[in-house]
Amino acid sequence: MLLRTPSGPSPSPEDCSLARPHIFWTFLLQHQMFWPCAAPITLCISTTERRSISDPTHSYCSFDVSCTDRVLCAGTEQVEEDSFLVFWDARMVQDRGPLGVYSESHSDDVTAVKFHPQQADRLASGGTDGLVNVFDLSLGGEDDALVTTCNCNSSASSLCWTGKDLDRLLCLTHDEGLHLWDVARPDSDDTLTLLSSADARPLVQLPDGVSLEYFIGGTWLPDEERTLLVGGSNQGELHLLDCSGSGLRLIKSLKGGHSATVRCFQWDAIGRSLVTGGEDGQLLQWKAGAEEISVGKKESLKSISSMQLKTKAHRKQTTKTDWSKVA
């Protein structure tokens, strides 16, 4: 079932985010795009260290929107010795330049940025330099704002705030490593590492001898009080995993939707649905108990449990749905 079909180009999405509920953001290859979903909100601009970007050829390879929808942050690729965290007024990205930048905390491509789900001034960033930094933007300049640094010993691909108090940080790496840190007390002498694996794929057993080929990302599910980790196969099969300090456990496998590698997902906590985007050019929404609307000839979308998840492929024209008939 599809909530909304945004219009735009058809390359596979690299990353996506639902700015609650005003803007749906997505990165398509090197193009930053957004679709407004409601009227703009009034913004209060956060203060960050102002510094111009020296090289206009910088490309962005990660982004996120703050929980108040007021600030957009993107991480850049490295050009010569420079890589940046760039901040914008999220309402006027196309009309104004950046609010400011951080430029000293990473020495290579900034491949992951993630705002805290409840604290608008708390930001985590990760890069190919193996560093994962946590900032408190309310403290001002970059040196003061950097509150803790963790090392994933590889290139960070995805970050997720998790735990009952959202004080844990989950990091995935491009070589399928997984690290879970407790960052509630960054100045404590206690160890921050709760779980660490250079290759976490063997930590979960899938049925029928199926192998987990890659991780996509994670998200915290407050109602279930657990971390949802999403992985998949190069043929488009998805695997939903429970991630905790004790390891990984399979929750459900989703088949019949995508036909190629899935690159990004977003969990809609209000609608209790999962949005996924893949290299097959499809943007799909999975929801328990929803009525399936087929596009062309598709296989039945059966999961490994009695609960069936339904999906509809992305199309350029808007599709109207009778919401009264959706379970």
C-alpha positions as CSV (number, residue, x, y, z in Angstrom):
1,M,0.0,0.0,0.0
2,L,1.4,3.4,-1.0
3,L,0.8,6.5,1.1
4,R,2.0,8.9,-1.6
5,T,3.8,8.7,-4.9
6,P,6.2,11.6,-5.3
7,S,7.0,12.9,-8.8
8,G,10.6,13.2,-9.9
9,P,13.4,11.3,-11.6
10,S,13.7,7.6,-11.5
11,P,17.3,6.6,-10.3
12,S,17.5,4.4,-7.3
13,P,17.3,6.2,-3.9
14,E,20.5,6.3,-1.8
15,D,18.9,7.5,1.4
16,C,15.5,8.7,2.6
17,S,14.0,10.4,5.6
18,L,10.5,11.4,6.6
19,A,10.6,14.9,8.2
20,R,7.7,14.5,10.6
21,P,5.3,15.0,8.8
22,H,6.2,18.0,6.6
23,I,8.8,16.9,4.1
24,F,9.8,13.7,2.5
25,W,13.6,13.9,1.7
26,T,15.5,11.5,-0.5
27,F,19.0,11.5,-2.0
28,L,19.0,10.1,-5.6
29,L,22.6,9.5,-6.5
30,Q,24.2,12.9,-6.1
31,H,21.0,14.9,-6.4
32,Q,19.3,16.2,-3.3
33,M,15.5,16.3,-3.7
34,F,12.5,16.9,-1.5
35,W,8.7,16.9,-1.8
36,P,6.7,19.2,0.5
37,C,3.9,17.3,2.3
38,A,2.3,20.3,4.1
39,A,2.7,24.0,4.6
40,P,6.2,25.2,5.8
41,I,6.7,25.6,9.5
42,T,8.2,28.5,11.3
43,L,11.9,28.0,12.1
44,C,14.2,29.1,14.8
45,I,17.7,28.9,13.4
46,S,20.3,27.0,15.4
47,T,23.7,28.7,15.8
48,T,26.6,26.9,14.3
49,E,30.2,27.9,13.6
50,R,30.1,29.9,10.3
51,R,32.8,29.1,7.8
52,S,32.6,29.1,4.0
53,I,33.2,25.9,2.0
54,S,36.4,26.5,0.1
55,D,35.7,24.1,-2.8
56,P,32.4,24.3,-4.7
57,T,33.0,20.8,-6.1
58,H,32.2,19.1,-2.8
59,S,29.6,16.3,-3.2
60,Y,27.2,15.3,-0.4
61,C,27.1,11.6,0.6
62,S,24.9,11.7,3.8
63,F,22.2,13.8,5.3
64,D,19.5,14.0,8.0
65,V,16.8,16.4,9.3
66,S,16.5,17.4,13.0
67,C,13.5,16.1,15.0
68,T,12.0,19.6,14.9
69,D,12.4,19.8,11.1
70,R,14.3,23.0,11.5
71,V,17.8,22.0,10.5
72,L,19.2,19.9,7.7
73,C,22.7,18.5,8.0
74,A,24.7,16.9,5.2
75,G,28.2,15.3,5.2
76,T,30.5,15.9,2.2
77,E,33.0,13.8,0.4
78,Q,36.7,14.8,1.0
79,V,38.3,17.1,-1.5
80,E,42.0,17.4,-1.0
81,E,42.2,17.7,2.9
82,D,38.7,19.0,3.5
83,S,35.5,17.3,4.4
84,F,32.5,19.1,6.1
85,L,29.3,18.8,8.1
86,V,27.1,21.5,6.5
87,F,24.0,22.9,8.1
88,W,21.0,24.6,6.4
89,D,17.6,26.1,7.4
90,A,15.5,23.1,6.3
91,R,12.7,25.2,5.0
92,M,14.8,27.3,2.7
93,V,17.5,24.9,1.4
94,Q,16.9,26.0,-2.2
95,D,16.7,29.7,-1.5
96,R,19.6,30.3,0.9
97,G,23.2,29.2,1.5
98,P,24.3,27.1,4.5
99,L,23.9,28.3,8.1
100,G,27.4,27.1,8.9
101,V,29.8,24.1,8.8
102,Y,31.9,21.9,11.0
103,S,35.2,21.1,9.3
104,E,37.7,19.6,11.8
105,S,36.1,16.5,13.2
106,H,36.5,14.1,10.2
107,S,39.6,13.6,7.9
108,D,37.7,11.7,5.2
109,D,34.3,11.4,3.6
110,V,31.4,12.0,6.0
111,T,29.3,9.0,5.1
112,A,26.6,9.0,7.9
113,V,24.9,11.7,9.9
114,K,22.0,11.2,12.3
115,F,20.1,13.7,14.5
116,H,18.8,12.5,17.9
117,P,15.1,11.6,17.6
118,Q,14.1,13.8,20.6
119,Q,17.0,16.2,21.2
120,A,17.3,18.6,18.3
121,D,20.8,19.7,19.2
122,R,22.3,16.2,19.4
123,L,23.9,14.9,16.3
124,A,26.1,11.9,15.4
125,S,28.3,11.6,12.4
126,G,30.5,8.9,10.9
127,G,33.0,8.7,8.2
128,T,35.4,6.6,6.2
129,D,38.1,7.6,8.7
130,G,36.5,5.2,11.1
131,L,35.4,7.9,13.6
132,V,31.9,8.3,14.9
133,N,31.4,11.6,16.6
134,V,28.6,12.9,18.9
135,F,27.9,16.6,19.0
136,D,25.8,18.9,21.2
137,L,25.1,21.8,18.8
138,S,23.9,24.0,21.6
139,L,27.4,24.3,22.9
140,G,28.5,26.5,20.0
141,G,31.7,26.1,18.1
142,E,32.9,22.7,16.8
143,D,35.5,22.1,19.4
144,D,33.1,22.7,22.3
145,A,30.2,20.9,20.6
146,L,32.1,17.6,20.1
147,V,31.2,15.6,23.3
148,T,32.5,12.1,22.4
149,T,34.2,10.1,19.7
150,C,34.0,6.3,19.1
151,N,36.0,4.2,16.6
152,C,34.4,1.6,14.4
153,N,37.7,0.7,12.8
154,S,36.2,0.9,9.3
155,S,34.0,3.1,7.1
156,A,30.7,4.0,8.8
157,S,27.7,3.5,6.6
158,S,24.7,4.0,8.9
159,L,24.0,5.4,12.4
160,C,20.9,4.9,14.6
161,W,20.0,6.3,18.1
162,T,18.5,3.4,20.1
163,G,17.6,2.2,23.6
164,K,14.7,3.0,25.9
165,D,16.2,6.4,26.6
166,L,17.7,6.7,23.1
167,D,21.1,7.0,24.7
168,R,22.7,4.2,22.7
169,L,24.3,4.5,19.2
170,L,24.2,1.8,16.6
171,C,26.8,2.0,13.8
172,L,27.0,-0.2,10.7
173,T,30.0,-0.2,8.4
174,H,30.4,-0.6,4.7
175,D,32.1,-4.0,5.2
176,E,29.1,-5.2,7.2
177,G,30.5,-4.6,10.7
178,L,28.2,-3.7,13.6
179,H,28.9,-1.7,16.7
180,L,26.6,-0.7,19.6
181,W,27.8,2.0,22.1
182,D,26.3,3.4,25.3
183,V,26.8,7.2,24.9
184,A,24.6,8.3,27.9
185,R,27.7,9.2,29.9
186,P,30.5,10.1,27.5
187,D,32.9,11.2,30.4
188,S,32.4,7.9,32.3
189,D,35.3,5.5,32.8
190,D,32.9,2.6,32.0
191,T,33.3,1.0,28.6
192,L,31.0,2.4,25.9
193,T,31.0,-0.8,23.8
194,L,28.0,-3.1,24.2
195,L,28.3,-5.1,21.0
196,S,31.0,-5.1,18.4
197,S,31.6,-7.3,15.3
198,A,33.9,-6.7,12.3
199,D,31.4,-8.8,10.2
200,A,28.0,-9.2,11.9
201,R,26.3,-11.2,9.1
202,P,27.2,-14.6,10.7
203,L,25.5,-13.5,14.0
204,V,22.0,-14.3,12.7
205,Q,20.8,-17.6,11.3
206,L,18.3,-17.5,8.5
207,P,15.9,-20.3,7.4
208,D,16.6,-22.7,4.5
209,G,20.3,-22.0,4.5
210,V,19.8,-18.4,3.2
211,S,22.7,-16.1,3.7
212,L,22.4,-12.5,4.9
213,E,24.4,-10.5,2.3
214,Y,24.3,-6.9,3.6
215,F,22.8,-4.6,6.2
216,I,20.8,-1.5,5.3
217,G,20.3,0.2,8.7
218,G,18.5,0.2,12.0
219,T,15.8,2.1,13.9
220,W,14.4,2.1,17.4
221,L,10.8,0.8,17.8
222,P,9.5,2.5,21.0
223,D,6.3,0.5,21.2
224,E,8.1,-2.9,21.1
225,E,11.1,-1.4,23.0
226,R,13.6,-3.0,20.6
227,T,16.0,-2.1,17.8
228,L,14.9,-3.1,14.3
229,L,17.8,-3.9,12.1
230,V,17.1,-4.4,8.4
231,G,19.3,-6.5,6.1
232,G,18.8,-8.1,2.7
233,S,20.0,-10.0,-0.3
234,N,21.1,-8.8,-3.8
235,Q,17.9,-10.3,-5.2
236,G,15.7,-7.9,-3.1
237,E,14.7,-10.2,-0.2
238,L,14.5,-8.3,3.1
239,H,15.3,-9.6,6.6
240,L,14.0,-7.8,9.7
241,L,16.2,-8.4,12.7
242,D,16.1,-7.7,16.5
243,C,19.4,-6.2,17.6
244,S,20.5,-6.1,21.3
245,G,23.6,-6.3,23.3
246,S,23.4,-10.1,23.2
247,G,23.4,-10.3,19.4
248,L,20.9,-10.5,16.5
249,R,17.7,-12.5,16.1
250,L,15.5,-12.9,13.0
251,I,12.0,-11.4,13.3
252,K,10.6,-11.8,9.7
253,S,11.7,-12.1,6.1
254,L,9.9,-10.1,3.4
255,K,9.9,-11.5,-0.2
256,G,8.3,-10.6,-3.5
257,G,8.7,-6.8,-3.4
258,H,12.1,-5.7,-4.6
259,S,14.1,-7.4,-7.4
260,A,17.5,-5.9,-6.6
261,T,19.6,-4.6,-3.7
262,V,17.7,-2.4,-1.3
263,R,19.6,0.7,-0.4
264,C,17.4,2.6,2.2
265,F,14.4,2.3,4.5
266,Q,12.3,4.5,6.8
267,W,10.0,3.3,9.6
268,D,6.8,5.4,9.9
269,A,6.0,5.0,13.6
270,I,2.6,6.7,13.3
271,G,1.4,4.7,10.3
272,R,3.3,1.6,11.5
273,S,4.7,0.9,8.1
274,L,8.1,0.4,6.5
275,V,9.2,2.3,3.4
276,T,12.0,0.8,1.3
277,G,13.9,2.0,-1.8
278,G,16.1,-0.2,-4.0
279,E,18.3,-0.4,-7.1
280,D,15.3,-1.6,-9.0
281,G,13.9,2.0,-9.0
282,Q,11.0,1.1,-6.7
283,L,9.9,2.9,-3.6
284,L,7.7,0.4,-1.6
285,Q,5.7,0.6,1.5
286,W,5.1,-2.5,3.7
287,K,2.3,-2.6,6.2
288,A,0.8,-5.4,8.2
289,G,-2.8,-6.2,7.3
290,A,-3.1,-3.7,4.4
291,E,-4.8,-4.6,1.2
292,E,-2.4,-5.4,-1.6
293,I,-2.7,-3.3,-4.8
294,S,-0.7,-5.0,-7.6
295,V,1.2,-3.1,-10.3
296,G,1.7,-5.4,-13.3
297,K,2.3,-9.0,-12.6
298,K,3.9,-9.6,-9.2
299,E,4.4,-12.6,-7.1
300,S,2.5,-13.1,-3.8
301,L,4.1,-11.3,-1.0
302,K,4.3,-14.0,1.6
303,S,6.3,-13.6,4.9
304,I,7.6,-16.4,7.1
305,S,4.8,-15.9,9.7
306,S,1.0,-15.8,9.6
307,M,1.1,-12.0,9.3
308,Q,1.3,-10.8,5.7
309,L,2.9,-7.5,4.6
310,K,1.6,-5.8,1.5
311,T,3.3,-3.4,-0.9
312,K,2.8,-1.4,-4.0
313,A,5.5,-0.2,-6.5
314,H,6.4,3.4,-7.1
315,R,4.6,5.1,-10.0
316,K,5.0,8.7,-11.2
317,Q,1.3,9.5,-11.1
318,T,-0.5,9.9,-7.8
319,T,-2.8,7.0,-6.8
320,K,-5.9,7.6,-4.7
321,T,-6.6,5.1,-1.9
322,D,-9.8,4.5,0.0
323,W,-8.4,4.6,3.5
324,S,-11.6,3.4,5.1
325,K,-10.9,0.0,3.5
326,V,-7.4,-0.4,4.8
327,A,-7.0,-2.6,7.9
